[in-house]
């Protein structure tokens, strides 16, 4: 009767699936960049707060 094309992404239209994947890929990339920036900021803040003058060892 009707032919069905197999779709590995789980459903939806062929055009809609690729745009959804593109949006998800962009969102993941932005999220990763934001998390890396936050980690760098935390590390930078920790480095500056931990720097104390060295005490003389006797």
N, C-alpha and C positions, 0 to 999 in steps of 0.2 A: 504494500500500500504506500505509505509515505516513508521516505528514507530519513534516517536520523544521522547526523554527523556527530561523531564522538568528540566530546569537549572535556579536556582534562581538568578544567578549572571548576567544574561542578555545576554549570548552568548559566542561564542568561543568554543574551544574544552575542554573536561573535564580535561585533563592533563594540558592544558595551563592556565585554569582558576585558578587552585590551586596554580600554580607557580606565577601567577600574584598577587594573594591575599597574598602570602608569601612575595613577594617583596614589596608590599604596606605596609604590616604590619611591615616589617623591616625598611622601610623608615620612617613611622610614629614614630616608637620607637626611631630611631636615631634623628629625628627632635625634639621630645619631650625632649630627653636628652640634646640636644644642647641648646634648649630654657631655660631649667632649669639651665644649667651651665651659660648662659648669665645673667639670672636673679640673680643668686647667685653672680656673678662677679659685677653686678651693685649695688646690695645691699651692698656688701663688700666695694666697692669704696665709696658709699654714707655714710656708717658708719664711715669710717676713715676720710673723709673730714668734717663731721659734728662734730666730737669730738673736742671741744674747751675747754680750761681751764675754770672752773666755776668761775664766778665773785663773790666776797663777797657781800652778801646782807646786807645792813645797815639799 
